[in-house]
Amino acid sequence: PYEELTDLKDCYTVVKHNVYEDVVKFHNHEKLFYKTRQSNLFKCMKNHIDHTVTKAHGCKNPDECYINHENKIMYIIEKKFQQVSGSVCEKIQTYDFKLWQYRRTFPNFEIVYIYCLSGWFQDNCKAEIEYFKETNVPVFWGNSKSYKQDIIDFIINYKQ
């Protein structure tokens, strides 16, 4: 439900539908992006994979992914929802390994790893959020009224 709630599908137009991805254009913007998710990322990017890199656990199925082929930038959006205590804080600490793995797997693309987190993380994972700020990992709050516009603005205006 959280992934559906935070999906950007109502913020873009599908220009072309392919088997493993859609070519999309965000409303009021002209840039084209290839939108994919989960295991379809590796299927739609099969010609851009370094097949000598061993696949790693947890780096196969991004919740949402937008690819700008023109600028060779891949935006991987990882979504985490939590309401009660648990080991989920440790899960969001793994992004640097995943980023390293995606960079090796898709060596001709800049990888931008983005978190979409529920509000619970703001009070319960303060050190992790501080680390994200220090290491320039963008975090967007899925419960924010401006979440969708904020993340779209980030993607559209991202500077390499």
Salt bridges, closest charged atoms under 4 A:
GLU3 OE1 - ARG37 NH2 3.57
GLU4 OE1 - LYS9 NZ 2.60
ASP7 OD2 - LYS35 NZ 3.74
ASP10 OD1 - LYS148 NZ 2.87
ASP22 OD1 - HIS17 ND1 2.39
GLU30 OE1 - LYS25 NZ 3.60
GLU64 OE1 - LYS79 NZ 2.53
GLU78 OE2 - LYS80 NZ 3.28
